[in-house]
Amino acid sequence: MGKGDKRTKRGKIHIGSTGVKRQKKKKAAKKTASTAAPKKAAAKKAAPKKAAKKAD
C-alpha cells in the first residue's frame, strides 16, 4: 500500500488520477460584470525624493 497502489490517496497522487479517495477540486464560478464590484482607479503618488547627503 503505497505509491504503486491506485486505490490509496498517495497512489492516486503519484499516478495523477482522481476518485473517491482523491476528488477533483470544484472550479469557482466566474464573476460577471453585474456581480463584480466596480474598481476605482487608484492614483499613485510619487514618494518624495530624499536629498542626497553631501560628503564634507
C-alpha positions in Angstrom: 0.0 0.0 0.0 2.0 2.9 -1.2 2.7 4.9 -4.4 2.0 1.9 -6.6 -1.5 1.3 -5.2 -4.0 3.3 -7.2 -6.7 2.7 -4.6 -4.9 4.9 -2.0 -4.6 8.7 -1.9 -0.8 8.6 -2.1 -1.0 6.2 -5.1 -3.5 8.5 -6.9 -1.3 11.5 -6.3 1.7 9.6 -7.8 -0.3 8.4 -10.8 -2.2 11.6 -11.2 -5.7 10.3 -11.1 -8.8 11.2 -9.1 -11.6 9.2 -7.5 -13.3 8.6 -4.1 -10.1 8.8 -2.1 -8.9 11.9 -4.0 -11.6 14.0 -5.6 -11.2 16.9 -8.0 -11.5 20.4 -6.7 -14.5 22.2 -7.9 -14.0 25.2 -10.2 -15.0 28.6 -8.8 -17.9 30.3 -10.6 -16.8 33.1 -12.8 -17.9 36.6 -11.8 -20.0 38.6 -14.2 -19.8 42.3 -14.7 -23.0 42.9 -12.8 -21.9 40.9 -9.7 -18.3 42.2 -9.6 -17.8 45.4 -7.6 -16.6 48.3 -9.8 -12.9 49.0 -9.3 -11.8 52.6 -8.7 -8.6 53.7 -10.4 -6.1 54.3 -7.7 -3.9 57.3 -8.3 -0.4 56.6 -7.2 1.5 59.4 -5.7 5.2 59.6 -6.2 7.2 59.3 -2.9 9.1 62.5 -2.1 12.7 62.2 -3.0 15.2 62.4 -0.2 18.1 64.8 -0.6 21.4 63.0 -1.0 23.9 63.6 1.8 27.0 65.5 0.8 30.4 64.4 1.8 32.3 67.1 3.7 
